[in-house]
Amino acid sequence: MAASIKGSGFESAVADVRRLLAEGRITREELAARLDEEDRRHLEGTIMPSLWYPLSTYDRLIRLLLEKEGAGDPGYLLERGRRAAERLYKAGLYRQLDATLERWGERFGVLMSSLGAAMFSDTRWQVGQVGETHRVEVEVPAEFPECARLTSQGFIEYLGQRASGSPVRVASHRPLPTRVVYEVTRR
């Protein structure tokens, strides 16, 4: 199986591209020029949250959204990740983050190490702590797109804030093609 994203993460990108099409902000001709046939089939079908979808398609959809809605600003990708985490939190998926604040780092680490691998195939997430900074190291396939790194950064920021009860700062970088590092610090 090629690198994949779970349908629960894929469906918002599909819904937003469909919305742009319905609003006339993108044409079918633009979609044909920017997306391959398989990508376009996903726009026509039903997205199942529990199934896996190609990460390459997600990348093309998100890059299209970045251009059309985000004016190329990487902050748009961070905000997409924060909104995705908020939707899932409000749906009741991460209520364990509301436990006592003294153990926020432990809860955050357990959640991130299981959640990341459940969202992206062929990834391995490890969380450690150095002083007040939580370091999330992720082994990823070489084709893991930068848009996924940045939307994940926004996602991690939202969950970190929920877990700690205070704002957090999240920075990320990619020291190797197959490694992404996130650093989470309470402000």
C-alpha positions as CSV (number, residue, x, y, z in Angstrom):
1,M,0.0,0.0,0.0
2,A,1.3,3.5,-0.9
3,A,1.5,6.1,1.8
4,S,-2.0,6.9,2.9
5,I,-4.2,9.1,5.1
6,K,-7.2,7.9,7.0
7,G,-10.6,9.0,5.5
8,S,-11.3,11.1,8.6
9,G,-8.4,13.4,7.7
10,F,-9.0,13.2,3.9
11,E,-12.7,14.1,3.9
12,S,-12.3,17.7,4.8
13,A,-9.9,18.4,1.9
14,V,-12.4,16.7,-0.5
15,A,-15.3,18.7,1.0
16,D,-13.5,22.0,0.7
17,V,-12.5,21.4,-3.0
18,R,-16.1,20.4,-3.7
19,R,-17.2,23.7,-2.0
20,L,-14.8,25.7,-4.2
21,L,-16.2,24.0,-7.3
22,A,-19.8,24.7,-6.2
23,E,-19.0,28.3,-5.5
24,G,-17.4,28.7,-8.9
25,R,-14.0,29.5,-7.4
26,I,-12.5,26.7,-9.3
27,T,-13.7,25.1,-12.6
28,R,-13.8,21.5,-13.8
29,E,-11.2,22.4,-16.4
30,E,-8.8,23.6,-13.6
31,L,-9.5,20.4,-11.7
32,A,-8.7,18.4,-14.8
33,A,-5.4,20.3,-15.2
34,R,-4.3,20.0,-11.6
35,L,-5.6,16.6,-10.5
36,D,-5.2,13.2,-12.0
37,E,-8.2,10.9,-12.8
38,E,-8.0,9.0,-9.5
39,D,-8.0,12.3,-7.6
40,R,-11.1,13.5,-9.4
41,R,-12.8,10.1,-8.7
42,H,-12.4,10.8,-5.0
43,L,-14.2,14.1,-5.5
44,E,-17.2,12.3,-6.9
45,G,-17.4,9.4,-4.5
46,T,-18.3,9.0,-0.8
47,I,-15.3,9.3,1.6
48,M,-15.4,6.7,4.4
49,P,-13.7,7.9,7.6
50,S,-12.3,4.5,8.4
51,L,-10.7,3.8,5.0
52,W,-7.3,4.7,3.7
53,Y,-6.8,7.2,0.8
54,P,-3.7,8.1,-1.1
55,L,-1.5,10.7,0.6
56,S,-0.4,11.9,-2.9
57,T,-4.1,12.8,-3.7
58,Y,-4.4,14.6,-0.3
59,D,-1.2,16.5,-1.2
60,R,-2.6,17.7,-4.5
61,L,-6.0,18.6,-3.0
62,I,-4.3,20.6,-0.1
63,R,-1.9,22.4,-2.5
64,L,-4.9,23.4,-4.6
65,L,-6.7,24.7,-1.5
66,L,-3.6,26.4,-0.3
67,E,-3.4,28.3,-3.6
68,K,-7.2,29.1,-3.9
69,E,-8.1,29.8,-0.3
70,G,-4.8,30.3,1.5
71,A,-3.1,32.6,-1.1
72,G,0.0,30.4,-0.7
73,D,0.4,31.3,3.0
74,P,1.7,28.3,5.1
75,G,-0.3,29.7,8.0
76,Y,-3.4,28.4,6.2
77,L,-2.1,24.8,6.6
78,L,-1.5,25.3,10.3
79,E,-5.1,26.6,10.7
80,R,-6.5,23.6,8.7
81,G,-4.8,21.3,11.2
82,R,-6.1,23.3,14.2
83,R,-9.6,23.2,12.8
84,A,-9.4,19.4,12.2
85,A,-8.3,18.8,15.7
86,E,-11.0,21.0,17.1
87,R,-13.7,19.2,15.1
88,L,-12.6,15.8,16.4
89,Y,-12.3,17.1,19.9
90,K,-15.8,18.6,19.8
91,A,-17.0,15.2,18.5
92,G,-15.8,13.7,21.8
93,L,-12.8,11.8,20.5
94,Y,-10.2,13.4,22.8
95,R,-12.0,14.0,26.1
96,Q,-9.1,12.3,28.0
97,L,-7.3,15.6,27.4
98,D,-9.5,17.3,30.0
99,A,-8.1,15.3,32.9
100,T,-5.8,16.9,35.5
101,L,-3.3,19.4,34.2
102,E,-0.4,18.0,36.2
103,R,-0.3,15.0,33.9
104,W,-0.8,16.9,30.6
105,G,2.5,15.8,29.1
106,E,1.9,12.1,29.8
107,R,-1.6,12.3,28.2
108,F,-0.3,14.3,25.3
109,G,2.5,11.8,24.6
110,V,0.2,8.7,24.7
111,L,-2.3,10.4,22.5
112,M,0.2,11.7,19.9
113,S,2.1,8.4,19.6
114,S,-1.2,6.5,18.9
115,L,-3.1,9.1,16.9
116,G,-0.4,10.0,14.4
117,A,0.1,6.4,13.3
118,A,-3.7,5.9,13.1
119,M,-4.0,9.0,10.8
120,F,-1.0,8.4,8.5
121,S,0.0,4.9,7.3
122,D,3.7,3.8,7.4
123,T,4.5,6.4,10.1
124,R,5.9,5.8,13.6
125,W,5.4,8.5,16.2
126,Q,7.5,8.7,19.4
127,V,7.1,11.4,22.1
128,G,9.8,12.3,24.5
129,Q,10.4,15.3,26.8
130,V,13.5,17.5,27.4
131,G,12.8,19.9,30.2
132,E,9.5,21.6,29.4
133,T,9.6,20.8,25.7
134,H,7.8,17.7,24.3
135,R,9.6,16.4,21.2
136,V,7.5,14.4,18.8
137,E,9.7,12.5,16.3
138,V,8.0,10.9,13.4
139,E,9.4,8.4,11.0
140,V,7.6,9.0,7.7
141,P,7.8,7.7,4.1
142,A,10.0,9.8,1.9
143,E,6.9,10.9,0.0
144,F,5.2,12.3,3.1
145,P,4.2,15.8,1.8
146,E,5.1,19.1,3.5
147,C,1.4,20.0,3.6
148,A,0.9,17.0,5.9
149,R,3.8,18.2,8.1
150,L,2.2,21.6,8.5
151,T,-1.4,20.5,9.0
152,S,-0.1,18.0,11.6
153,Q,1.7,20.9,13.3
154,G,-1.6,22.8,13.6
155,F,-3.3,19.6,14.8
156,I,-0.6,19.0,17.5
157,E,-0.8,22.7,18.6
158,Y,-4.6,22.4,19.2
159,L,-4.3,19.1,21.1
160,G,-1.3,20.4,23.1
161,Q,-3.3,23.5,24.2
162,R,-6.2,21.3,25.2
163,A,-3.9,18.9,27.2
164,S,-1.9,21.6,28.9
165,G,-4.7,24.1,29.6
166,S,-2.6,26.9,28.3
167,P,-1.2,28.1,24.9
168,V,1.6,26.1,23.4
169,R,4.2,26.9,20.8
170,V,4.8,24.2,18.2
171,A,7.7,24.3,15.8
172,S,8.5,21.6,13.2
173,H,11.3,20.7,10.8
174,R,12.4,17.9,8.6
175,P,16.0,17.0,9.3
176,L,15.8,14.0,6.9
177,P,13.4,13.1,4.1
178,T,12.1,10.3,6.3
179,R,11.9,12.2,9.7
180,V,9.8,15.0,10.9
181,V,10.3,16.6,14.3
182,Y,7.8,18.7,16.3
183,E,8.7,20.5,19.4
184,V,5.9,21.5,21.8
185,T,6.5,24.0,24.5
186,R,4.0,25.6,26.9
187,R,4.0,29.4,26.8
